[in-house]
Amino acid sequence: MGRLTPRLDFDAAWDANPMDARATITLLVVATILSVQRLALGADYDFLMATGRDLPGAWWKFLTTCLLHVNWLHLAFNLYWTYKFGVLLEGLFGTFLLGLIYVGLGLVSSAAQIALDGPGIGLSGIGYGCFGILWALGRWHPKCRGMLDRRIVELFTIWFFICIGLSWLNILPVANVAHGAGFVVGALFGWSLAGEGSRMVKRGSSVFGFALLVTVLLYPPVHGAINSSARTTYLFDRGYDALIREDWEAAREDYEAFVEHESGWPEAWGNLSIAYSRLGRHGEAGRAWQRSQELELARKRAGQDGESSGFQLFEHGED
C-alpha cells in the first residue's frame, strides 16, 4: 500500500530559506499593501470584509477579510508570526500545498468567527492555524520535535486568553473565535499528518468533519438559532438587503426585531427610519431618526467616533 500522507521535507523545513517562501511572502505583501492603504491613506476596503450579508454567496470574502487589519500593532503582530511560522511550514510542505492550507485556514477561521460572534478581520486565524499545525507536529511527529520553541507555545496560549479578557471587558474587540477555530483546525491537520496509512485517513476525516461542522454553523438559520448575537446581526444584514431591494415592509420587520434586542446601534435606527419613511409612516420615521442621532452623539461623546460597528447605514437618495 502506497504512502497516504503528504511527503514532508524535514530537511528543507529545518534549513528553510526565507526567500523561498513564495506563498508566505505573497500573502504578507498583499496583506501589507491593503492594510497600509486602509490605515494610512483611508482607503475604503469594506467591500472585502465578510459579513452576514455574504451568506451563502460571496465566499471569497472569508479570505479577503483576513488581509485587512484594525491598527498598526495588529498588522505588525500578524505579519511577524505568519512569516515565522510560514517559512517553516513552506519548507515542510512546499509552496503549493501551503497555499492551499492558507486558503483552508482563512475560510474556516473567518466562517467560524462570523457564525458564532460576528465579523472580524486580520491574519490572526491563519496565524493561529499555522501555530496549531506546528504545535501538533512537534507533539506527535518524532521528526518535528523542537520545531516550535516552548516559549512561543506559552506566548500564544497566554495571548489567546488575554484577548478573550480584552473582549469580555470591552477594552478591545478581538476575533477570538477565529483564533480558536484556526488553532483547532491547524492542530487537527498536524495531528493527522503524524499518522500513517489508515490512521492518517481516520485522523484526516476529523479535520474534514470539523470543517463541515463550521459550514453547517455558518448557515444563517442554524447559527442564528445558536447565538443571539449572530441572530440579531443576521436580522440587521437581512434588513439591509431588503432596503437594497426596496422591500420596505420586510426591512421594517427586520429592523424592528433588531432594535428590540439591540437598541443601542444608531445605524439600525437610521435604517429603520428609512423603511418607515418609504412606507409613509413619517411620525415613526422621525422618532427613529431622532433616536439614531442621539445614539450617534452619545458614541462621539464616549470617544468612539470613527469606530466601525460592523453595521452600515443605508445610503439613499430622496425622491
Rosetta blueprint (number, residue, H / E / L):
1 M L
2 G L
3 R L
4 L L
5 T L
6 P L
7 R L
8 L L
9 D L
10 F H
11 D H
12 A H
13 A H
14 W H
15 D L
16 A L
17 N L
18 P H
19 M H
20 D H
21 A L
22 R H
23 A H
24 T H
25 I H
26 T H
27 L H
28 L H
29 V H
30 V H
31 A H
32 T H
33 I H
34 L H
35 S H
36 V H
37 Q H
38 R H
39 L H
40 A H
41 L H
42 G L
43 A L
44 D L
45 Y L
46 D H
47 F H
48 L H
49 M L
50 A L
51 T L
52 G H
53 R H
54 D H
55 L L
56 P L
57 G L
58 A L
59 W L
60 W L
61 K H
62 F H
63 L H
64 T H
65 T H
66 C H
67 L H
68 L L
69 H L
70 V L
71 N L
72 W H
73 L H
74 H H
75 L H
76 A H
77 F H
78 N H
79 L H
80 Y H
81 W H
82 T H
83 Y H
84 K H
85 F H
86 G H
87 V H
88 L H
89 L H
90 E H
91 G H
92 L H
93 F H
94 G L
95 T H
96 F H
97 L H
98 L H
99 G H
100 L H
101 I H
102 Y H
103 V H
104 G H
105 L H
106 G H
107 L H
108 V H
109 S H
110 S H
111 A H
112 A H
113 Q H
114 I H
115 A H
116 L H
117 D L
118 G L
119 P L
120 G L
121 I L
122 G L
123 L L
124 S H
125 G H
126 I H
127 G H
128 Y H
129 G H
130 C H
131 F H
132 G H
133 I H
134 L H
135 W H
136 A H
137 L H
138 G H
139 R H
140 W H
141 H L
142 P H
143 K H
144 C H
145 R L
146 G L
147 M L
148 L L
149 D L
150 R H
151 R H
152 I H
153 V H
154 E H
155 L H
156 F H
157 T H
158 I H
159 W H
160 F H
161 F H
162 I H
163 C H
164 I H
165 G H
166 L H
167 S H
168 W H
169 L L
170 N L
171 I L
172 L L
173 P L
174 V L
175 A L
176 N H
177 V H
178 A H
179 H H
180 G H
181 A H
182 G H
183 F H
184 V H
185 V H
186 G H
187 A H
188 L H
189 F H
190 G H
191 W H
192 S H
193 L H
194 A L
195 G L
196 E L
197 G L
198 S H
199 R H
200 M H
201 V H
202 K H
203 R H
204 G H
205 S H
206 S H
207 V H
208 F H
209 G H
210 F H
211 A H
212 L H
213 L H
214 V H
215 T H
216 V H
217 L H
218 L H
219 Y L
220 P H
221 P H
222 V H
223 H H
224 G H
225 A H
226 I H
227 N L
228 S H
229 S H
230 A H
231 R H
232 T H
233 T H
234 Y H
235 L H
236 F H
237 D H
238 R H
239 G H
240 Y H
241 D H
242 A H
243 L H
244 I H
245 R H
246 E L
247 D L
248 W H
249 E H
250 A H
251 A H
252 R H
253 E H
254 D H
255 Y H
256 E H
257 A H
258 F H
259 V H
260 E H
261 H H
262 E L
263 S L
264 G L
265 W L
266 P H
267 E H
268 A H
269 W H
270 G H
271 N H
272 L H
273 S H
274 I H
275 A H
276 Y H
277 S H
278 R H
279 L L
280 G L
281 R L
282 H H
283 G H
284 E H
285 A H
286 G H
287 R H
288 A H
289 W H
290 Q H
291 R H
292 S H
293 Q H
294 E H
295 L H
296 E H
297 L H
298 A H
299 R H
300 K H
301 R H
302 A L
303 G L
304 Q L
305 D L
306 G L
307 E L
308 S L
309 S L
310 G L
311 F L
312 Q L
313 L L
314 F L
315 E L
316 H L
317 G L
318 E L
319 D L
